[in-house]
Amino acid sequence: MTDWQRVKSYEDIEYFKAEGMAKIVINRPHKRNAFRPKTVMELYEAFSNAREDQRIGVVLLMGAGPHTDGKYAFCAGAISRCGAKAAISTRRVRRD
C-alpha cells in the first residue's frame, strides 16, 4: 500500500507525493469537481511543484467524490459564471 504524504493544504485540491508519484485530487465533490479560478491556480501550483521535483515520474489527477446524490464525477468543467475569469487568470501566469 502506498504511503501518501500531503505536500500542502489547499482549499480546492489535495496534493500528495509517494514513491516517485504525485497525486492531485480536485476536491469539490459538492460541485461535481467543477473548477473555479482558485482551483486553476492551485492546480497550476501543484503541477509546477511536481514538475520541479526530480523524484516524480508520474502525476495522478483525480476527482473526489461522491456528490451529495451518491454519484461520482471526475470534473464537470468550469463553473460557467467563473469560466472567463479562469481563462484570463491562467494567461497571466508566466510559463517557462
DSSP file (Angstrom, degrees, kcal/mol; ACC not computed):
  #  RESIDUE AA STRUCTURE BP1 BP2  ACC     N-H-->O    O-->H-N    N-H-->O    O-->H-N    TCO  KAPPA ALPHA  PHI   PSI    X-CA   Y-CA   Z-CA
    1    1 A M              0   0    0      0, 0.0     2,-0.3     0, 0.0     0, 0.0   0.000 360.0 360.0 360.0 139.4    0.0    0.0    0.0
    2    2 A T        -     0   0    0      1,-0.1     2,-1.1    16,-0.0    16,-0.0  -0.568 360.0-142.5 -79.7 134.5    1.3    3.5   -0.9
    3    3 A D        -     0   0    0     -2,-0.3     2,-0.2     2,-0.0    16,-0.2  -0.739  22.8-160.1 -97.7  86.0    2.0    5.8    2.0
    4    4 A W        -     0   0    0     -2,-1.1     2,-0.5    14,-0.1    14,-0.2  -0.484   1.6-157.1 -72.5 131.9    0.8    9.2    0.5
    5    5 A Q  E     -A   17   0A   0     12,-2.4    12,-2.0    -2,-0.2     2,-0.2  -0.945  20.2-120.8-111.3 125.9    2.3   12.3    2.2
    6    6 A R  E     -A   16   0A   0     -2,-0.5    10,-0.3    10,-0.2     3,-0.1  -0.453  22.5-168.0 -65.1 131.6    0.4   15.5    2.0
    7    7 A V  E     -     0   0A   0      8,-2.9     2,-0.3     1,-0.4    -1,-0.2   0.891  65.7 -14.5 -86.1 -46.8    2.6   18.2    0.3
    8    8 A K  E     -A   15   0A   0      7,-0.8     7,-0.6     2,-0.0     2,-0.5  -0.987  66.1-112.1-157.2 149.3    0.5   21.3    1.1
    9    9 A S  E     +A   14   0A   0     -2,-0.3     2,-0.3    -3,-0.1     5,-0.1  -0.766  39.2 173.9 -88.7 130.2   -3.0   22.1    2.2
   10   10 A Y        -     0   0    0      3,-0.6     5,-0.0    -2,-0.5    -2,-0.0  -0.801  36.0-128.8-125.8 168.7   -5.2   23.8   -0.4
   11   11 A E  S    S+     0   0    0     -2,-0.3    -1,-0.1    27,-0.1    28,-0.1   0.878 104.2  24.0 -84.4 -42.7   -8.9   24.8   -0.4
   12   12 A D  S    S+     0   0    0     26,-0.1    15,-2.9    16,-0.0     2,-0.3   0.610 123.0  37.2-104.3 -14.5   -9.9   23.2   -3.7
   13   13 A I  E     - B   0  26A   0     13,-0.3    -3,-0.6    14,-0.1     2,-0.4  -0.878  62.6-138.1-132.0 165.1   -7.4   20.4   -4.2
   14   14 A E  E     -AB   9  25A   0     11,-2.1    11,-2.8    -2,-0.3     2,-0.4  -0.978  20.6-163.8-119.4 140.2   -5.5   17.8   -2.3
   15   15 A Y  E     +AB   8  24A   0     -7,-0.6    -8,-2.9    -2,-0.4    -7,-0.8  -0.982  14.2 165.7-133.7 122.4   -1.8   17.2   -3.2
   16   16 A F  E     -AB   6  23A   0      7,-2.6     7,-2.7    -2,-0.4     2,-0.3  -0.890  17.3-157.7-131.9 159.0    0.2   14.2   -2.1
   17   17 A K  E     +AB   5  22A   0    -12,-2.0   -12,-2.4    -2,-0.3     2,-0.2  -0.987  18.8 155.1-135.5 148.7    3.5   12.5   -3.0
   18   18 A A  E >   - B   0  21A   0      3,-2.3     3,-2.1    -2,-0.3   -14,-0.1  -0.841  63.2 -11.1-169.4 134.7    4.8    9.0   -2.5
   19   19 A E  T 3  S-     0   0    0      1,-0.3     3,-0.1    -2,-0.2   -15,-0.0   0.811 129.1 -41.6  46.9  48.7    7.3    6.7   -4.1
   20   20 A G  T 3  S+     0   0    0      1,-0.3    37,-3.2    36,-0.1    38,-1.1   0.577 119.4 105.4  79.6   9.3    8.1    8.8   -7.2
   21   21 A M  E <   -Bc  18  58A   0     -3,-2.1    -3,-2.3    35,-0.2     2,-0.4  -0.895  53.2-155.7-121.9 151.8    4.4    9.7   -7.8
   22   22 A A  E     -Bc  17  59A   0     36,-2.1    38,-3.2    -2,-0.3     2,-0.5  -0.971   9.4-160.1-119.5 141.9    2.4   12.8   -7.2
   23   23 A K  E     -Bc  16  60A   0     -7,-2.7    -7,-2.6    -2,-0.4     2,-0.5  -0.984   6.4-173.8-126.2 121.7   -1.4   12.7   -6.7
   24   24 A I  E     -Bc  15  61A   0     36,-3.1    38,-2.7    -2,-0.5     2,-0.5  -0.966   5.3-169.0-115.8 124.4   -3.6   15.7   -7.2
   25   25 A V  E     -Bc  14  62A   0    -11,-2.8   -11,-2.1    -2,-0.5     2,-0.7  -0.957  21.2-137.6-118.3 121.0   -7.2   15.4   -6.3
   26   26 A I  E     -Bc  13  63A   0     36,-2.9    38,-2.9    -2,-0.5     2,-0.7  -0.684  24.9-162.4 -72.3 117.4   -9.8   18.1   -7.3
   27   27 A N        +     0   0    0    -15,-2.9    -1,-0.1    -2,-0.7     3,-0.1  -0.540  54.5 101.4-112.5  65.9  -11.7   18.2   -4.0
   28   28 A R    > > +     0   0    0     -2,-0.7     5,-2.9    36,-0.2     3,-2.2  -0.354  29.9 152.5-136.5  54.5  -15.0   19.9   -4.8
   29   29 A P  G > 5 +     0   0    0      0, 0.0     3,-1.8     0, 0.0    39,-0.2   0.796  69.3  66.2 -61.3 -27.8  -17.5   16.9   -4.9
   30   30 A H  G 3 5S+     0   0    0      1,-0.3    38,-0.1    37,-0.2    37,-0.1   0.697 110.8  37.5 -65.2 -17.6  -20.4   19.1   -3.9
   31   31 A K  G X 5S-     0   0    0     -3,-2.2     3,-1.6     3,-0.1    -1,-0.3   0.049 123.1-104.2-115.8  20.6  -19.9   20.9   -7.2
   32   32 A R  T < 5S-     0   0    0     -3,-1.8    44,-1.5     1,-0.3    45,-0.2   0.831  72.1 -67.2  54.2  34.9  -19.0   17.7   -9.2
   33   33 A N  T 3 <S+     0   0    0     -5,-2.9    44,-0.3    42,-0.2    -1,-0.3   0.704  84.7 166.6  61.2  24.0  -15.4   18.9   -9.0
   34   34 A A    <   -     0   0    0     -3,-1.6     2,-0.3    -6,-0.4    44,-0.2  -0.447  31.2-127.0 -64.2 141.8  -16.1   21.9  -11.3
   35   35 A F  B     -d   78   0B   0     42,-2.4    44,-2.2    -3,-0.1    47,-0.1  -0.633  24.1-171.6 -99.2 155.3  -13.2   24.3  -11.2
   36   36 A R    >>  -     0   0    0     -2,-0.3     4,-2.1    42,-0.2     3,-0.5  -0.735  49.8 -82.6-126.9 174.9  -13.1   28.0  -10.5
   37   37 A P  H 3> S+     0   0    0      0, 0.0     4,-2.2     0, 0.0     5,-0.2   0.877 130.1  53.1 -52.4 -41.1  -10.2   30.4  -10.8
   38   38 A K  H 3> S+     0   0    0      1,-0.2     4,-2.2     2,-0.2     5,-0.2   0.896 108.0  51.2 -61.0 -40.0   -8.9   29.4   -7.3
   39   39 A T  H <> S+     0   0    0     -3,-0.5     4,-2.8     1,-0.2    -1,-0.2   0.918 108.3  51.9 -62.4 -43.9   -8.9   25.8   -8.4
   40   40 A V  H  X S+     0   0    0     -4,-2.1     4,-2.5     1,-0.2    -2,-0.2   0.916 110.8  47.2 -60.8 -44.3   -7.0   26.6  -11.6
   41   41 A M  H  X S+     0   0    0     -4,-2.2     4,-2.3     2,-0.2    -1,-0.2   0.897 112.6  49.0 -66.8 -39.4   -4.3   28.5   -9.6
   42   42 A E  H  X S+     0   0    0     -4,-2.2     4,-2.4     2,-0.2    -2,-0.2   0.910 111.8  49.4 -66.2 -40.9   -4.0   25.7   -7.1
   43   43 A L  H  X S+     0   0    0     -4,-2.8     4,-3.0     2,-0.2     5,-0.3   0.925 110.2  51.4 -61.6 -44.0   -3.7   23.1   -9.8
   44   44 A Y  H  X S+     0   0    0     -4,-2.5     4,-2.4     1,-0.2    -2,-0.2   0.923 110.9  47.7 -59.2 -44.6   -1.0   25.2  -11.6
   45   45 A E  H  X S+     0   0    0     -4,-2.3     4,-2.2     2,-0.2    -1,-0.2   0.920 113.9  46.3 -63.6 -44.0    1.0   25.4   -8.3
   46   46 A A  H  X S+     0   0    0     -4,-2.4     4,-2.4     2,-0.2    -2,-0.2   0.927 113.9  47.3 -66.5 -44.7    0.8   21.7   -7.6
   47   47 A F  H  X S+     0   0    0     -4,-3.0     4,-2.5     1,-0.2    -1,-0.2   0.896 111.9  51.5 -64.0 -38.6    1.7   20.6  -11.2
   48   48 A S  H  X S+     0   0    0     -4,-2.4     4,-1.9    -5,-0.3    -1,-0.2   0.913 109.7  49.7 -62.6 -42.3    4.6   23.1  -11.2
   49   49 A N  H  X S+     0   0    0     -4,-2.2     4,-1.0     1,-0.2    -2,-0.2   0.922 111.9  47.8 -61.9 -44.8    5.8   21.6   -7.9
   50   50 A A  H  < S+     0   0    0     -4,-2.4     3,-0.5     1,-0.2     6,-0.3   0.897 109.9  53.1 -63.8 -40.2    5.6   18.1   -9.3
   51   51 A R  H  < S+     0   0    0     -4,-2.5    -1,-0.2     1,-0.2    -2,-0.2   0.880 109.7  48.4 -62.3 -38.4    7.4   19.1  -12.5
   52   52 A E  H  < S+     0   0    0     -4,-1.9     2,-0.8    -5,-0.2    -1,-0.2   0.659  90.8  91.1 -78.3 -16.2   10.3   20.6  -10.5
   53   53 A D    ><  -     0   0    0     -4,-1.0     3,-1.8    -3,-0.5    -1,-0.0  -0.722  63.1-159.3 -86.1 109.0   10.7   17.5   -8.3
   54   54 A Q  T 3  S+     0   0    0     -2,-0.8    -1,-0.2     1,-0.3    -4,-0.0   0.688  88.4  62.8 -61.6 -19.2   13.2   15.2   -9.9
   55   55 A R  T 3  S+     0   0    0     -3,-0.0     2,-0.5   -34,-0.0    -1,-0.3   0.669  83.5  92.0 -80.0 -16.5   11.9   12.3   -7.9
   56   56 A I    <   +     0   0    0     -3,-1.8   -35,-0.2    -6,-0.3     3,-0.1  -0.687  39.0 163.4 -87.1 124.8    8.4   12.5   -9.5
   57   57 A G        +     0   0    0    -37,-3.2     2,-0.3    -2,-0.5   -36,-0.2   0.553  66.4  27.0-111.8 -15.7    7.9   10.3  -12.6
   58   58 A V  E     -c   21   0A   0    -38,-1.1   -36,-2.1    -8,-0.0     2,-0.5  -0.998  60.0-152.3-149.5 145.7    4.1   10.3  -12.8
   59   59 A V  E     -c   22   0A   0     -2,-0.3     2,-0.5   -38,-0.2   -36,-0.2  -0.984  10.3-154.7-120.5 125.9    1.3   12.6  -11.8
   60   60 A L  E     -c   23   0A   0    -38,-3.2   -36,-3.1    -2,-0.5     2,-0.5  -0.877   7.6-162.9 -98.0 126.6   -2.2   11.1  -11.0
   61   61 A L  E     +c   24   0A   0     -2,-0.5     2,-0.3   -38,-0.2   -36,-0.2  -0.954  20.1 165.8-112.6 123.5   -5.1   13.5  -11.5
   62   62 A M  E     -c   25   0A   0    -38,-2.7   -36,-2.9    -2,-0.5     2,-0.4  -0.843  32.3-129.2-133.2 165.3   -8.3   12.5   -9.8
   63   63 A G  E     -c   26   0A   0     -2,-0.3   -36,-0.2   -38,-0.2    12,-0.1  -0.969  26.5-127.3-116.6 135.8  -11.7   13.9   -8.8
   64   64 A A        -     0   0    0    -38,-2.9     9,-0.4    -2,-0.4   -36,-0.2  -0.362  46.1 -57.4 -74.9 158.8  -13.0   13.5   -5.3
   65   65 A G        -     0   0    0      1,-0.1     2,-0.1     7,-0.1     7,-0.1  -0.977  57.1 -26.1-174.8 178.5  -16.5   12.0   -4.7
   66   66 A P        -     0   0    0      0, 0.0     6,-0.2     0, 0.0    -1,-0.1   0.532  54.0-133.1 -87.1 170.4  -19.2   11.1   -4.5
   67   67 A H    >   -     0   0    0      4,-3.3     3,-2.4    -2,-0.1   -37,-0.2  -0.223  40.9 -91.4 -69.0 169.7  -21.5   14.1   -4.9
   68   68 A T  T 3  S+     0   0    0      1,-0.3    -1,-0.1   -39,-0.2   -38,-0.1   0.711 128.8  60.3 -61.4 -19.1  -24.3   14.5   -2.4
   69   69 A D  T 3  S-     0   0    0      2,-0.2    -1,-0.3     1,-0.0     3,-0.1   0.406 119.9-109.4 -88.0   3.3  -26.6   12.4   -4.7
   70   70 A G  S <  S+     0   0    0     -3,-2.4     2,-0.2     1,-0.3    -2,-0.1   0.383  80.5 120.8  88.8  -4.3  -24.2    9.5   -4.4
   71   71 A K        -     0   0    0     -5,-0.1    -4,-3.3    -6,-0.0    -1,-0.3  -0.643  56.0-130.5 -95.9 152.9  -22.8    9.7   -8.0
   72   72 A Y        +     0   0    0     -2,-0.2     2,-0.3    -6,-0.2    -7,-0.1  -0.736  22.0 179.7-101.6 148.6  -19.2   10.3   -8.9
   73   73 A A        -     0   0    0     -9,-0.4     3,-0.2    -2,-0.3   -41,-0.0  -0.968  22.7-152.8-146.0 131.5  -17.8   12.8  -11.4
   74   74 A F  S    S-     0   0    0     -2,-0.3     2,-0.3     1,-0.3    -1,-0.2   0.989  81.9 -29.1 -63.9 -58.7  -14.2   13.4  -12.4
   75   75 A C        -     0   0    0    -12,-0.1    -1,-0.3     1,-0.0   -42,-0.2  -0.871  43.9-155.2-163.6 126.0  -14.7   17.0  -13.3
   76   76 A A        -     0   0    0    -44,-1.5     2,-0.2     1,-0.3   -42,-0.2   0.453  52.3-117.5 -82.2  -0.6  -17.7   18.9  -14.6
   77   77 A G        -     0   0    0    -44,-0.3   -42,-2.4   -45,-0.2    -1,-0.3  -0.671  58.9 -16.1  99.5-156.4  -15.6   21.6  -16.1
   78   78 A A  B     -d   35   0B   0     -2,-0.2     2,-0.5   -44,-0.2   -42,-0.2  -0.596  68.1-107.7 -87.1 146.7  -15.5   25.3  -15.3
   79   79 A I    >>  -     0   0    0    -44,-2.2     3,-2.2    -2,-0.2     4,-1.2  -0.636  34.5-132.9 -67.8 123.0  -18.3   27.0  -13.3
   80   80 A S  T 34 S+     0   0    0     -2,-0.5     4,-0.4     1,-0.3     3,-0.4   0.821 102.5  53.6 -56.7 -37.7  -19.9   29.0  -16.1
   81   81 A R  T 34 S+     0   0    0      1,-0.2    -1,-0.3     2,-0.1     4,-0.2   0.679 118.8  37.1 -71.9 -13.2  -20.1   32.2  -14.2
   82   82 A C  T <> S+     0   0    0     -3,-2.2     4,-2.3   -47,-0.1    -2,-0.2   0.470  87.7  99.1-111.4  -6.5  -16.3   32.0  -13.5
   83   83 A G  H  X S+     0   0    0     -4,-1.2     4,-2.1    -3,-0.4     5,-0.2   0.869  84.0  46.7 -54.0 -46.5  -15.1   30.5  -16.8
   84   84 A A  H  > S+     0   0    0     -4,-0.4     4,-2.2     1,-0.2    -1,-0.2   0.899 111.8  51.5 -65.3 -39.9  -13.9   33.7  -18.4
   85   85 A K  H  > S+     0   0    0      1,-0.2     4,-2.6     2,-0.2    -1,-0.2   0.890 108.9  51.4 -63.5 -39.1  -12.1   34.8  -15.2
   86   86 A A  H  X S+     0   0    0     -4,-2.3     4,-1.9     2,-0.2    -1,-0.2   0.915 109.8  49.1 -64.6 -42.8  -10.3   31.4  -15.0
   87   87 A A  H  X S+     0   0    0     -4,-2.1     4,-1.3    -5,-0.2    -1,-0.2   0.909 113.3  46.9 -63.7 -41.8   -9.1   31.7  -18.7
   88   88 A I  H  X S+     0   0    0     -4,-2.2     4,-1.0     1,-0.2     3,-0.3   0.925 110.9  51.0 -65.7 -44.9   -7.8   35.2  -18.1
   89   89 A S  H  < S+     0   0    0     -4,-2.6     4,-0.4     1,-0.2     3,-0.3   0.845 107.8  52.4 -66.3 -33.0   -6.0   34.3  -14.8
   90   90 A T  H >< S+     0   0    0     -4,-1.9     3,-0.7     1,-0.2    -1,-0.2   0.820 104.2  57.0 -73.0 -28.5   -4.2   31.4  -16.4
   91   91 A R  H 3< S+     0   0    0     -4,-1.3    -1,-0.2    -3,-0.3    -2,-0.2   0.777 101.1  58.1 -69.9 -24.6   -2.9   33.6  -19.3
   92   92 A R  T 3< S+     0   0    0     -4,-1.0     2,-0.4    -3,-0.3    -1,-0.2   0.636  83.0 100.0 -79.9 -13.9   -1.3   35.9  -16.8
   93   93 A V  S <  S-     0   0    0     -3,-0.7     2,-0.3    -4,-0.4    -3,-0.0  -0.590  78.6-123.9 -77.0 128.7    0.8   33.1  -15.3
   94   94 A R        -     0   0    0     -2,-0.4     2,-0.3     2,-0.0    -2,-0.1  -0.559  27.1-157.9 -75.0 131.6    4.4   33.2  -16.6
   95   95 A R              0   0    0     -2,-0.3    -1,-0.0     1,-0.1     0, 0.0  -0.828 360.0 360.0-110.8 149.7    5.4   29.9  -18.2
   96   96 A D              0   0    0     -2,-0.3    -1,-0.1     0, 0.0    -2,-0.0   0.471 360.0 360.0 -74.2 360.0    9.0   28.6  -18.7
